[in-house]
């Protein structure tokens, strides 16, 4: 993930924080560049995604480092890799019936545990394709992790 900021304004500009708040108008906040990442609103398809506008507007207002809002264009470029894993999602609570003959569970409610991305990365089976799975998955999950280089 690499961020780009560009703009022209008559005055100085000091960037002290890469996650600076952006505004549509001085009264309307758009959040921060990382808020869009945290909401899962960047592309997840594998590949290089260049110069994507971070916000829905091409130009936003940011603090120039001296207390004044300055118009700038904020973009991000992403290199997305896909890694597929197969494992068991922890189930903390389940409500239902157990079929004694087939050992299957019949349920309409269950609560999953917290899935630790580091545990998935280190302990789950890595697969090249969903087609090679030993069984058909009941639940497919997608997670986003930002790695620093």
Buried (B, 14 or more C-beta within 10 A) or exposed (E): BEBBBEBEEEEEBEEEEEEBBBBBEEEEEBBBBBBBBEEEEBEEEEEEBEEBBBBEEEBBBBBBBEEEBBEBBBBBEBEBEEEBEBEEEEEEEEEEEEEEEEEEEEEEEEEEEEEEEEEBEEEBEEBEEEEEEEEEEEEEEEEEEEEEE
